[in-house]
Amino acid sequence: KCTTEYEQKCHQEYEQVCNTVNEVKVDYVTKEKCALQTEEQCHNTPEKKCHDVQKPVTKYREEQECHTKYDKECHTTYEQSCKTVHEKQCKTVTEKECTHVDGREKCWDEPREKCWDEPRQVCEQVPKMDCKQV
């Protein structure tokens, strides 16, 4: 990405302006023609006349500044994440119960529930953002 900055500075300068003007010059020439006679001779003489003129000056400065911008390209990847959980497992078992009544043993089957924690692994796909500059 580039940006261009402009700077403008103004100030006054003086410039000499010259014009050529013709001025009539008169020379008096003395010639001898049996007697001295003065004759007027006119001719144009170019003369340069100058004067200072104020002139506005504007100076421009242009500066270009550039920066490289990188775009990111991303895509989602999935990683497997696993953990161990404990689930309560129960099972009905039959246990023999016995008692003694009048010297005689009396037995019967007594159902009982036995429980324990069963470890189990649970896995899930965890999204992960993978980015690179292009």
Accessible surface in RSA format (square Angstrom, percent):
REM  Atomic radii and reference values for relative SASA: ProtOr
REM  Chains: A
REM  Algorithm: Lee & Richards
REM  Probe-radius: 1.40
REM  Slices: 20
REM RES _ NUM      All-atoms   Total-Side   Main-Chain    Non-polar    All polar
REM                ABS   REL    ABS   REL    ABS   REL    ABS   REL    ABS   REL
RES LYS A   1   164.04  80.0 125.88  77.2  38.17  90.9  83.43  75.1  80.61  85.9
RES CYS A   2    68.27  51.6  40.08  44.7  28.19  66.2  13.00  32.9  55.26  59.6
RES THR A   3    63.45  45.1  58.70  59.5   4.75  11.3  55.31  74.3   8.14  12.3
RES THR A   4    49.28  35.0  24.97  25.3  24.31  57.9  11.06  14.9  38.22  57.8
RES GLU A   5    94.45  54.2  89.38  67.6   5.07  12.1  33.85  65.5  60.59  49.5
RES TYR A   6   159.85  74.6 127.18  72.4  32.68  85.0  92.40  69.4  67.45  83.2
RES GLU A   7    59.45  34.1  55.05  41.6   4.40  10.5  29.71  57.5  29.74  24.3
RES GLN A   8   107.71  60.2  78.35  57.3  29.36  69.9  19.20  40.9  88.50  67.1
RES LYS A   9   129.66  63.3 126.12  77.4   3.54   8.4  75.99  68.4  53.67  57.2
RES CYS A  10    88.04  66.6  56.00  62.5  32.04  75.3  32.44  82.2  55.60  60.0
RES HIS A  11    74.81  40.9  62.92  43.7  11.90  30.4  59.62  61.4  15.20  17.7
RES GLN A  12    97.29  54.4  76.24  55.7  21.04  50.1  35.03  74.6  62.26  47.2
RES GLU A  13    73.56  42.2  69.96  52.9   3.60   8.6  24.51  47.4  49.05  40.0
RES TYR A  14   149.58  69.8 118.05  67.2  31.52  82.0  87.77  66.0  61.81  76.2
RES GLU A  15    77.33  44.4  72.51  54.9   4.82  11.5  29.72  57.5  47.61  38.9
RES GLN A  16   120.31  67.3  94.23  68.9  26.07  62.1  20.57  43.8  99.73  75.6
RES VAL A  17    51.52  33.9  48.48  43.9   3.04   7.3  51.52  44.8   0.00   0.0
RES CYS A  18    47.21  35.7  20.37  22.7  26.83  63.1   9.43  23.9  37.78  40.7
RES ASN A  19    83.57  57.6  78.57  75.9   5.00  12.0  20.42  49.1  63.16  61.0
RES THR A  20    96.53  68.7  65.57  66.5  30.96  73.8  39.50  53.1  57.03  86.2
RES VAL A  21    59.20  39.0  54.83  49.6   4.37  10.5  59.20  51.4   0.00   0.0
RES ASN A  22   101.38  69.9  72.25  69.8  29.13  70.2  12.25  29.5  89.13  86.2
RES GLU A  23    61.14  35.1  58.14  44.0   3.00   7.1  24.64  47.7  36.50  29.8
RES VAL A  24   100.04  65.8  73.23  66.3  26.81  64.6  73.23  63.6  26.81  72.7
RES LYS A  25    88.45  43.2  86.51  53.1   1.94   4.6  41.54  37.4  46.91  50.0
RES VAL A  26    64.82  42.7  39.65  35.9  25.17  60.7  39.65  34.5  25.17  68.3
RES ASP A  27    66.54  46.6  63.88  63.6   2.65   6.3  15.26  35.9  51.28  51.1
RES TYR A  28   147.71  69.0 117.27  66.7  30.45  79.2  85.40  64.2  62.31  76.8
RES VAL A  29    48.33  31.8  45.54  41.2   2.79   6.7  48.33  42.0   0.00   0.0
RES THR A  30    85.55  60.8  57.95  58.7  27.61  65.8  34.10  45.8  51.46  77.8
RES LYS A  31    80.73  39.4  75.88  46.6   4.85  11.6  44.98  40.5  35.76  38.1
RES GLU A  32   142.63  81.9 112.15  84.8  30.47  72.6  29.73  57.5 112.90  92.2
RES LYS A  33   117.61  57.4 101.82  62.5  15.78  37.6  67.41  60.7  50.19  53.5
RES CYS A  34   146.82 111.1  97.84 109.1  48.98 115.1  42.97 108.9 103.85 112.0
RES ALA A  35    62.99  57.9  54.77  84.5   8.22  18.7  62.99  88.7   0.00   0.0
RES LEU A  36   131.18  73.1 103.00  73.7  28.18  70.8 103.00  72.3  28.18  75.8
RES GLN A  37    98.86  55.3  93.68  68.5   5.18  12.3  29.08  61.9  69.79  52.9
RES THR A  38    93.75  66.7  60.48  61.3  33.28  79.3  34.21  45.9  59.54  90.0
RES GLU A  39    64.51  37.0  60.27  45.6   4.23  10.1  31.61  61.1  32.90  26.9
RES GLU A  40   104.59  60.0  78.06  59.1  26.53  63.2  21.08  40.8  83.52  68.2
RES GLN A  41    70.38  39.4  66.22  48.4   4.16   9.9  20.82  44.3  49.57  37.6
RES CYS A  42    77.23  58.4  45.46  50.7  31.77  74.7  22.81  57.8  54.42  58.7
RES HIS A  43    88.58  48.4  79.07  55.0   9.51  24.3  63.34  65.3  25.24  29.4
RES ASN A  44    98.79  68.1  75.45  72.9  23.34  56.2  13.49  32.5  85.30  82.4
RES THR A  45    43.43  30.9  42.10  42.7   1.33   3.2  40.25  54.1   3.17   4.8
RES PRO A  46    89.71  65.4  72.33  65.9  17.37  63.2  72.72  60.0  16.98 105.6
RES GLU A  47    63.74  36.6  59.26  44.8   4.47  10.7  28.44  55.0  35.29  28.8
RES LYS A  48   147.67  72.0 121.26  74.4  26.41  62.9  65.03  58.5  82.65  88.0
RES LYS A  49   102.60  50.1  96.94  59.5   5.66  13.5  55.12  49.6  47.48  50.6
RES CYS A  50    58.71  44.4  23.62  26.3  35.08  82.4  10.44  26.4  48.27  52.0
RES HIS A  51   103.51  56.6  95.53  66.4   7.97  20.4  73.75  76.0  29.76  34.6
RES ASP A  52    97.33  68.2  70.45  70.1  26.87  63.5  17.24  40.6  80.09  79.9
RES VAL A  53    57.25  37.7  53.86  48.8   3.38   8.2  57.25  49.7   0.00   0.0
RES GLN A  54    99.86  55.8  78.48  57.4  21.38  50.9  17.76  37.8  82.09  62.3
RES LYS A  55    84.90  41.4  83.52  51.2   1.38   3.3  45.26  40.7  39.64  42.2
RES PRO A  56   100.70  73.4  85.70  78.1  15.00  54.5  85.80  70.8  14.89  92.6
RES VAL A  57    25.42  16.7  21.78  19.7   3.64   8.8  25.09  21.8   0.33   0.9
RES THR A  58    56.27  40.0  32.94  33.4  23.33  55.6  11.90  16.0  44.36  67.1
RES LYS A  59   121.27  59.2 115.48  70.9   5.79  13.8  70.02  63.0  51.25  54.6
RES TYR A  60   159.09  74.3 125.21  71.2  33.88  88.2  93.55  70.3  65.54  80.8
RES ARG A  61   107.93  45.3 103.29  52.7   4.64  11.0  69.36  94.8  38.57  23.4
RES GLU A  62   119.48  68.6  88.62  67.0  30.86  73.5  21.51  41.6  97.96  80.0
RES GLU A  63    81.94  47.0  78.37  59.3   3.58   8.5  28.31  54.8  53.64  43.8
RES GLN A  64   122.35  68.4  91.61  66.9  30.74  73.2  19.17  40.8 103.18  78.3
RES GLU A  65    76.33  43.8  73.41  55.5   2.92   7.0  26.71  51.7  49.61  40.5
RES CYS A  66    74.69  56.5  47.28  52.7  27.40  64.4  29.49  74.7  45.19  48.7
RES HIS A  67   108.66  59.4 100.81  70.1   7.85  20.1  76.62  79.0  32.05  37.3
RES THR A  68   105.86  75.3  77.88  78.9  27.98  66.7  44.91  60.3  60.95  92.1
RES LYS A  69   155.15  75.7 128.07  78.6  27.07  64.5  78.12  70.3  77.02  82.0
RES TYR A  70   132.75  62.0 110.43  62.8  22.32  58.1  71.80  54.0  60.95  75.1
RES ASP A  71    85.83  60.1  81.99  81.6   3.83   9.1  21.11  49.7  64.72  64.5
RES LYS A  72   146.27  71.4 116.13  71.3  30.14  71.8  62.29  56.1  83.98  89.5
RES GLU A  73    93.85  53.9  89.23  67.5   4.62  11.0  33.08  64.0  60.76  49.6
RES CYS A  74    57.09  43.2  26.96  30.1  30.14  70.8  11.60  29.4  45.50  49.1
RES HIS A  75   101.77  55.6  95.12  66.1   6.65  17.0  75.65  78.0  26.12  30.4
RES THR A  76    63.94  45.5  41.81  42.4  22.14  52.8  22.17  29.8  41.77  63.2
RES THR A  77    49.36  35.1  45.50  46.1   3.86   9.2  44.98  60.4   4.38   6.6
RES TYR A  78   135.71  63.4 107.61  61.2  28.10  73.1  68.33  51.3  67.39  83.1
RES GLU A  79    91.21  52.4  87.12  65.9   4.09   9.7  33.65  65.1  57.55  47.0
RES GLN A  80   118.98  66.5  85.30  62.3  33.68  80.2  19.22  40.9  99.76  75.7
RES SER A  81    53.65  45.3  46.50  62.1   7.15  16.5  17.16  36.5  36.49  51.1
RES CYS A  82    58.61  44.3  26.38  29.4  32.23  75.8  10.98  27.8  47.64  51.4
RES LYS A  83   133.84  65.3 126.45  77.6   7.39  17.6  78.75  70.9  55.08  58.7
RES THR A  84    83.39  59.3  57.50  58.3  25.90  61.7  32.89  44.2  50.50  76.3
RES VAL A  85    45.10  29.7  41.25  37.3   3.85   9.3  45.10  39.2   0.00   0.0
RES HIS A  86   121.07  66.2  90.34  62.8  30.72  78.6  66.55  68.6  54.52  63.4
RES GLU A  87    64.66  37.1  61.09  46.2   3.57   8.5  28.16  54.5  36.49  29.8
RES LYS A  88   150.62  73.5 120.80  74.1  29.82  71.0  64.71  58.2  85.90  91.5
RES GLN A  89    67.23  37.6  65.41  47.8   1.82   4.3   6.20  13.2  61.03  46.3
RES CYS A  90    59.94  45.3  26.41  29.5  33.53  78.8  13.30  33.7  46.64  50.3
RES LYS A  91   126.87  61.9 120.65  74.0   6.22  14.8  70.37  63.3  56.50  60.2
RES THR A  92    92.26  65.6  67.11  68.0  25.15  59.9  42.20  56.7  50.06  75.7
RES VAL A  93    42.00  27.6  37.60  34.0   4.40  10.6  42.00  36.5   0.00   0.0
RES THR A  94    88.45  62.9  57.14  57.9  31.31  74.6  28.55  38.3  59.90  90.6
RES GLU A  95    59.62  34.2  55.81  42.2   3.82   9.1  27.29  52.8  32.33  26.4
RES LYS A  96   150.11  73.2 120.06  73.7  30.05  71.6  64.17  57.8  85.94  91.5
RES GLU A  97    51.62  29.6  49.73  37.6   1.89   4.5   5.79  11.2  45.83  37.4
RES CYS A  98    52.33  39.6  25.88  28.9  26.45  62.2  14.13  35.8  38.20  41.2
RES THR A  99    61.49  43.7  56.29  57.1   5.20  12.4  56.13  75.4   5.36   8.1
RES HIS A 100   138.26  75.6 108.64  75.5  29.62  75.8  77.55  79.9  60.71  70.6
RES VAL A 101    81.82  53.8  76.54  69.3   5.28  12.7  79.84  69.4   1.98   5.4
RES ASP A 102   139.69  97.8  99.97  99.5  39.72  93.9  41.47  97.6  98.22  98.0
RES GLY A 103    78.63  97.0   0.00   N/A  78.63  97.0  38.42 105.4  40.21  90.0
RES ARG A 104   185.97  78.1 181.96  92.8   4.02   9.6  60.46  82.6 125.52  76.1
RES GLU A 105   110.52  63.5  77.86  58.9  32.66  77.8  16.85  32.6  93.67  76.5
RES LYS A 106   131.48  64.1 127.84  78.4   3.64   8.7  75.60  68.0  55.88  59.5
RES CYS A 107    51.17  38.7  21.40  23.9  29.77  70.0  12.45  31.5  38.72  41.8
RES TRP A 108   103.49  41.5  93.39  45.2  10.11  23.7  97.80  52.1   5.69   9.2
RES ASP A 109    98.79  69.2  78.37  78.0  20.42  48.3  18.24  42.9  80.54  80.3
RES GLU A 110    60.01  34.5  60.01  45.4   0.00   0.0   6.72  13.0  53.29  43.5
RES PRO A 111    88.03  64.2  73.45  67.0  14.58  53.0  73.72  60.9  14.32  89.0
RES ARG A 112   101.16  42.5  93.82  47.8   7.35  17.5  33.70  46.1  67.46  40.9
RES GLU A 113   124.61  71.5  91.81  69.5  32.80  78.1  24.11  46.6 100.49  82.0
RES LYS A 114   105.74  51.6 101.34  62.2   4.40  10.5  56.21  50.6  49.53  52.8
RES CYS A 115    55.35  41.9  21.92  24.4  33.44  78.6  12.06  30.5  43.30  46.7
RES TRP A 116   112.98  45.3 101.80  49.3  11.18  26.2 107.38  57.3   5.60   9.1
RES ASP A 117    99.64  69.8  78.33  78.0  21.32  50.4  16.94  39.9  82.70  82.5
RES GLU A 118    73.18  42.0  73.11  55.3   0.07   0.2  20.52  39.7  52.66  43.0
RES PRO A 119    79.09  57.6  64.14  58.5  14.95  54.3  64.55  53.3  14.54  90.4
RES ARG A 120   120.10  50.4 113.30  57.8   6.81  16.2  54.26  74.2  65.85  39.9
RES GLN A 121   122.67  68.6  98.05  71.7  24.62  58.6  23.43  49.9  99.24  75.3
RES VAL A 122    50.93  33.5  46.56  42.1   4.38  10.6  49.37  42.9   1.57   4.3
RES CYS A 123    53.73  40.6  24.68  27.5  29.05  68.3  11.52  29.2  42.21  45.5
RES GLU A 124   107.21  61.5  99.73  75.4   7.48  17.8  35.61  68.9  71.59  58.5
RES GLN A 125   108.88  60.9  87.71  64.1  21.17  50.4  48.06 102.3  60.82  46.1
RES VAL A 126    59.76  39.3  59.04  53.4   0.72   1.7  59.71  51.9   0.05   0.1
RES PRO A 127    85.29  62.2  68.29  62.3  16.99  61.8  68.58  56.6  16.71 103.8
RES LYS A 128   104.08  50.8  98.70  60.6   5.38  12.8  58.43  52.6  45.65  48.6
RES MET A 129   130.88  67.8 105.56  69.9  25.32  60.3 103.37  87.9  27.50  36.4
RES ASP A 130    63.46  44.5  61.08  60.8   2.38   5.6   6.64  15.6  56.83  56.7
RES CYS A 131    53.78  40.7  23.70  26.4  30.08  70.7  13.19  33.4  40.59  43.8
RES LYS A 132   129.15  63.0 121.44  74.5   7.71  18.4  72.73  65.5  56.42  60.1
RES GLN A 133   121.68  68.0  93.60  68.4  28.08  66.8  26.20  55.8  95.47  72.4
RES VAL A 134    92.77  61.0  50.29  45.5  42.48 102.4  83.50  72.6   9.27  25.1
END  Absolute sums over single chains surface
CHAIN  1 A    12485.1      10146.8       2338.3       5836.9       6648.2
END  Absolute sums over all chains
TOTAL         12485.1      10146.8       2338.3       5836.9       6648.2
